[in-house]
Amino acid sequence: MTNNGGKGTTSRPTPGGVPGTRRFPWLMIGAAVIVVGLIAVIAYALVPQAQENGAAQGFSPSADNPDPSTGIDGVVKIEYPAGNHVQAPQRVAYDQSPPFGGAHDQYWATCTGIVYPDAIRTENAVHSLEHGAVWVTYNPDRLSSDDIAALASNVDGKTYTLMSPYPGLDSAVSLQSWGHQLKLDDVHDPRIPEFITALRQNPNTYPEPGASCSTVQGGFDPANPPPFDPSAPGPDAVPVNGK
């Protein structure tokens, strides 16, 4: 403070600024703008997914609606007998591709929300359906890496689901649960989460409620699963009805 002849005092200059003023907090404002922008980007990405998942909840099974998949356009239903097992490398002469019921391998494919990078043996996957799993398949020649990642978000880490490529599939995507199938051409089709919600572990639609989806030691190794066989089953193949 300096003496100004008794007329008052004057402020000392603020370093780097105009005397008597405060520096404007540009750095803080810039950081706030970045944070707001990130929140907006995250919301833009997550809100549609949340809305889609919320809509799918309307397809949860109930006493009044034991099989909500009947309200999903395009779902095909076929009745299959359960409990008919074969042993590798025995094949089953399935009547559908991908199959979604009938005789199957004695060991189920691990279906604890695993996204298999390579095609797996169908006889193992069908056994997973008997346990209440939903098997998501796709034609690897018709989807981009981004499409595959979007499709995998419906499966990854979600128990009683599994996903794998299915070479030669006649649609981009095909969903299977026991006795149910839905073929689609868009990985963002809202019927995908609807189908999964309606049929994953729906005790009204699969033969073995309470059965496990975990790895069977010595039977099916998810790190090295039995490979997909694209050839036609031979004359010694077991009929789909197991007889």
C-alpha positions in Angstrom: 0.0 0.0 0.0 1.3 3.5 -0.9 0.5 6.9 0.6 -1.6 9.0 -1.9 -1.7 12.3 0.0 -4.5 11.1 2.2 -6.8 10.6 -0.7 -7.0 6.8 -0.5 -5.0 3.8 -1.5 -4.2 2.1 -4.8 -4.0 -1.6 -5.5 -0.8 -3.2 -6.4 -0.7 -4.7 -9.9 -1.8 -8.3 -10.2 1.1 -10.3 -11.7 0.4 -11.0 -15.4 -2.9 -9.0 -15.4 -4.5 -5.6 -15.3 -4.1 -3.8 -11.9 -7.1 -4.4 -9.6 -8.6 -7.3 -11.7 -8.7 -11.1 -11.4 -7.5 -13.5 -14.0 -10.4 -15.2 -15.9 -10.4 -19.0 -15.1 -10.2 -20.1 -18.7 -8.5 -23.4 -17.8 -11.3 -24.3 -15.4 -14.0 -23.4 -18.0 -12.2 -25.5 -20.6 -12.1 -28.5 -18.4 -15.8 -28.1 -17.6 -16.6 -27.9 -21.3 -14.6 -31.1 -21.9 -16.4 -33.0 -19.1 -19.8 -31.8 -20.3 -18.9 -32.9 -23.8 -17.8 -36.4 -22.6 -21.1 -36.8 -20.7 -23.1 -35.9 -23.8 -21.1 -38.4 -25.9 -21.6 -41.2 -23.4 -25.3 -40.4 -23.0 -25.7 -40.4 -26.8 -24.2 -43.8 -27.0 -26.0 -45.3 -23.9 -29.5 -43.9 -24.1 -30.6 -45.7 -27.2 -29.3 -49.0 -25.7 -31.0 -48.3 -22.4 -34.3 -47.6 -24.3 -33.9 -50.7 -26.3 -33.3 -52.8 -23.2 -36.2 -51.2 -21.5 -38.5 -52.0 -24.4 -37.3 -55.6 -24.4 -38.3 -56.0 -20.7 -41.9 -56.1 -22.0 -41.0 -59.5 -23.3 -40.2 -61.0 -19.9 -42.2 -64.3 -19.4 -45.0 -64.3 -16.8 -47.8 -66.5 -15.7 -50.1 -64.7 -18.1 -47.6 -64.8 -20.9 -45.4 -67.9 -20.6 -43.8 -67.6 -24.0 -43.5 -63.9 -25.0 -41.7 -64.9 -28.2 -45.1 -65.6 -29.8 -45.3 -61.8 -30.0 -42.0 -61.4 -31.9 -42.4 -61.3 -35.7 -40.5 -63.9 -37.6 -39.9 -66.5 -34.8 -40.1 -70.1 -36.0 -41.2 -72.7 -33.5 -40.7 -76.5 -33.8 -41.3 -79.2 -31.1 -38.3 -81.4 -30.4 -37.9 -84.4 -28.1 -35.3 -83.9 -25.4 -32.7 -86.0 -23.7 -31.3 -87.8 -26.8 -27.5 -87.8 -26.7 -24.7 -88.7 -29.0 -20.9 -89.0 -28.5 -18.3 -87.2 -30.5 -17.4 -87.5 -33.3 -20.9 -88.8 -34.0 -23.1 -86.4 -36.0 -26.8 -85.6 -36.0 -28.8 -85.1 -39.2 -30.4 -81.8 -38.2 -33.4 -80.6 -40.1 -32.6 -76.9 -39.6 -29.4 -74.8 -40.0 -28.4 -73.7 -37.5 -30.2 -76.4 -35.5 -32.3 -75.4 -32.5 -33.4 -78.7 -31.0 -33.2 -82.5 -31.3 -30.5 -85.0 -30.5 -27.2 -83.5 -29.4 -23.8 -84.2 -27.8 -23.7 -85.5 -24.3 -21.6 -82.4 -23.3 -23.0 -78.9 -23.6 -21.1 -75.9 -24.9 -20.1 -73.5 -22.1 -22.8 -70.9 -22.3 -21.8 -68.4 -19.6 -21.9 -65.3 -21.8 -19.0 -66.5 -24.0 -18.4 -65.0 -27.5 -16.5 -67.7 -29.4 -14.3 -66.2 -32.1 -14.5 -69.4 -34.2 -17.4 -71.6 -35.2 -18.1 -74.4 -32.7 -19.6 -77.9 -33.1 -23.4 -77.7 -33.5 -24.1 -80.8 -31.5 -22.6 -79.2 -28.4 -24.4 -75.9 -28.9 -27.8 -77.6 -29.2 -27.2 -79.2 -25.8 -26.8 -75.7 -24.4 -30.2 -74.8 -25.7 -31.7 -77.7 -23.8 -30.3 -76.1 -20.7 -32.1 -72.8 -21.4 -29.4 -70.9 -23.2 -29.8 -68.6 -26.3 -27.3 -69.2 -29.0 -26.5 -66.2 -31.2 -24.9 -67.0 -34.6 -23.9 -64.9 -37.5 -22.5 -65.2 -41.0 -18.9 -63.9 -40.8 -19.0 -63.0 -44.5 -21.9 -60.6 -44.1 -20.9 -58.6 -41.0 -18.2 -56.1 -40.3 -16.0 -56.1 -37.2 -18.2 -53.3 -35.8 -21.4 -55.3 -36.5 -19.9 -58.3 -34.7 -19.0 -56.2 -31.7 -22.5 -54.7 -31.6 -24.0 -58.2 -31.7 -21.6 -59.5 -29.1 -22.8 -56.8 -26.6 -26.0 -58.8 -26.3 -24.1 -61.8 -25.1 -20.7 -61.0 -23.6 -20.7 -61.8 -19.9 -24.4 -62.6 -19.8 -25.0 -66.1 -18.4 -27.1 -68.6 -20.4 -26.0 -67.1 -23.7 -23.3 -67.9 -26.2 -22.3 -66.6 -29.6 -20.3 -67.9 -32.5 -19.9 -67.5 -36.2 -21.8 -70.0 -38.4 -20.3 -70.3 -41.9 -22.8 -70.5 -44.7 -25.7 -69.0 -42.7 -28.4 -67.9 -45.0 -29.0 -64.6 -43.1 -26.7 -62.2 -41.3 -27.8 -63.2 -37.9 -29.7 -66.2 -36.4 -30.9 -66.6 -32.8 -31.7 -70.0 -31.3 -33.3 -71.2 -28.1 -34.7 -74.7 -27.6 -37.5 -75.1 -30.3 -37.3 -71.4 -31.3 -35.3 -69.6 -34.1 -35.3 -66.0 -35.4 -33.3 -65.0 -38.5 -32.4 -61.3 -39.1 -30.3 -59.1 -41.3 -29.6 -56.2 -39.0 -27.5 -56.5 -35.8 -29.4 -53.5 -34.4 -32.8 -55.1 -34.9 -34.8 -54.6 -31.6 -36.0 -58.2 -31.9 -32.6 -59.4 -30.8 -32.9 -58.3 -27.2 -36.6 -59.2 -27.2 -35.8 -62.8 -28.2 -33.1 -63.1 -25.6 -35.4 -61.6 -22.9 -38.3 -63.8 -23.8 -36.4 -67.1 -24.0 -33.2 -67.1 -22.0 -33.8 -69.4 -19.1 -37.6 -69.2 -19.7 -38.7 -72.3 -17.7 -41.7 -72.7 -19.9 -39.8 -73.2 -23.1 -36.9 -75.6 -22.5 -36.7 -79.1 -21.2 -34.2 -78.9 -18.3 -34.9 -75.9 -16.0 -32.1 -75.4 -13.5 -29.4 -77.2 -15.7 -26.0 -75.6 -15.7 -24.2 -73.6 -18.4 -20.8 -73.9 -16.8 -17.8 -75.7 -18.2 -17.9 -79.5 -18.0 -14.4 -80.6 -17.1 -13.1 -83.2 -19.5 -16.1 -82.7 -21.8 -16.1 -79.3 -23.5 -13.2 -76.9 -23.3 -14.3 -73.3 -24.1 -10.6 -72.3 -24.7 -10.3 -75.1 -27.3 -13.9 -76.0 -28.3 -14.7 -78.8 -30.8 -14.7 -77.3 -34.3 -17.7 -76.7 -36.6 -18.0 -79.3 -39.3 -19.4 -77.8 -42.5 -19.8 -81.1 -44.3 -23.1 -83.0 -44.7 -23.7 -85.6 -42.0 -23.0 -89.2 -43.3 -25.4 -92.1 -43.6 -24.4 -93.1 -40.0 -25.7 -89.8 -38.6 -28.3 -90.0 -35.8 -31.7 -88.7 -36.9 -32.8 -85.4 -35.3 -35.4 -87.2 -33.2 -32.8 -89.5 -31.8 -34.4 -92.7 -33.0 
